[in-house]
Amino acid sequence: MLELVSPAGTPASLKAAVQAGADTVYCGLRDETNARNFPGLNFSATELAEGVDFAHRHGSRVLLAINTFARAGAGIAWRSAVDIAAQYGADAIVVADIAVLDYAAQTYPEMRLHLSVQAAAGTPEAIEFYASRFGVRRVVLPRTLSIPEIRTLKNEVAVEIEVFAFGGLCVMIEGKCDLSSFVTGRSPNLSGVCSPAECVTYSKDGNERSARLSGLTIQREQTGKPVGYPTICKGKFRDGNSVGHVFEDPVSLNTVELLPDLIDAGVTALKIEGRQRGKAYVEQVTREFRTAIDAVTSGTGTCDHAGLKSLAEGHRSTTGAFRKSWR
Amino acid sequence: MAIEASKIELSLGPVYFNWSPQKLEDFYDRIANEAPIARVHIGEIVCGKRSPLNAGALARSAERLRQAGKTVVWSGLIAPVNKRERGMIRDLIATGDEIEVNEMGGMIHLKGQPFTAGPFLNLYNENALALMARLGCTRWCARVELPLNSIRTMARALPTLGTELFGFGRLPLAHSGRCYHARQHGLTKDSCQYVCDRDPDGASIETLDGEPLLAYNGVQTLSHSLQVCSMNAKALSEAGVCALRLSPHDIDMVAVAEAFRDHLDGKLDSEAFVSRLVGYLPGWPISNGYLSGRAGREWVAI
């Protein structure tokens, strides 16, 4: 049984995901303790409590993402987020910082801990460290491992494995990427954002359109072609005489065709990226994946997932590092 | 506990680039003989595929550095990807030499031995650092994006730990499963032909406006600009910093180290120091924005 883990940036998305068939929904509090710290997004403690109640009544679970690193001297906000998760009955918390893990393990020994992808634990040894020291029960794997590598890893660790299945694709090892702070001053680990929207500008010059991040032009297309969001790792750069996407094209991850292989490799849960996306998106992706997982697990074969293709960034998708040739 | 200003040391970080065995040995020979550097971090930390090529040269260099009175610290891989690579940190720990851990997996092989927490571990606050100290960490190098305010808070909370600051060099910004040298040469990581050896300081790339911004080095992405910490010894001491880490480049690193030493010893003021240092660089810009909590690429007067 493969668990479907859907994102919820708002209470409305949480309800939509549950009703569309998510086994689990993850969300964050409205502060810097979570890695989608965007204006107009996320949950108050009361909204979390209501969300947990709604999900539980429909047989789903709620994870609270407390997945940024506590700022030096300001750890109280992160400890308070752990307290809120415990008080309002979140089914688990998703944590990256060893200080936050330590606090949760000491204060709430019965709380279920998931290791965030931001912790960058991609080896059996790293996972064993987190499992033995803090009692971590599940690890969200970095998006750098191929399916055979995931299978091997699963055989060496005693914790559950969760992988990213759909949505934004980090090309770099998450939790070890400072590209955004180098350009904008803000990054996932420092502030819960990557290439933040307030640093982005678009312009039209003649028959070209450009996108800039903090004044640096890293996307440019002829009018009529879509201009990608200027995330640094998906940007266009000049390398010698050539211009192109040095790190990755503006594509997103879609693993729907790999579901049987992921199940076979011992993956417990599939995570849909996108707490910053709207309710309609969350609902549609959740429904598509619910149908696909049910088709694979009941042996009725795969179906046409054209709906997912239209939801991919620039309508282009990749299976990323799950296929070794990506490297 | 403030560090006595005159005691602030220089340390040398590991070489990030694919230098030939001969080039590595020549480089460390000069460091051993001429550089005012106390601690030298050595080891292949970027790409485990390179390790078989440079292991012999690094072992000979370590011996050479030790004979010259340097403290040698073996630095572990940032992201081991297979069984052989995962075993490398365990083997380094078994030597009994000083160790720098750059990946959490290394922690399970430590049985209370003292170790340095490298700048690739996610230690962002005093509680995380205190936990590492309980596990045997005696020294740490701050992650490059940490502002000085955070470093100060952490260093003051753990006054018995040595605190290092990334003082010089292209900033290591990101690490990937994908090799960009291979990708840009139409190859894959598995068939890379070690083309990263063509760029001894990484390959710089420009924005579409022609501004050099980043540099790729195999699976690693660095800044194009070089971080330069021009804080004087008194300011560093006040922040709890005991050493500045210099990251090796294919330039005269002995001259770079001497300039830092003269600045820390008060023989050069910060302005004279920066202008002398820039003279050793082949036109590369310098930056220090991270230290004051700004974008890392900026240069801010401090």
Interface residues (C-beta under 8 A of the other chain):
Chain A: F69 A70 R71 A72 G73 A74 G75 A96 D97 I98 A99 D102 Y103 Q118 A119 A120 A121 G122 T123 P124 E125 A126 E128 F129 Y130 S132 P142 R143 T144 L145 E149 V171 M172 I173 G175 K176 C177 D178 L179 S181 F182 V183 T184 G185 S187 N189 L190 S210 S214 L216 T217 I218 Q219 R220 I232 C233 G235 K236 F237 R238 D239 V243 V246 F247 E248 A321 K324 S325 W326 R327
Chain B: I78 A79 P80 V81 R86 E103 M104 G105 G106 M107 I108 H109 F120 N122 L123 Y124 N125 E126 N127 A128 A130 L131 M132 R143 V144 E145 L146 N149 S150 I151 T153 M154 L171 L173 A174 H175 S176 G177 R178 C179 Y180 A182 R183 Q184 T188 K189 D190 A203 I205 E206 T207 L208 D209 G210 E211 L213 L214 Y216 T221 S223 G289 Y290 G293 R294 A295 G296 R297
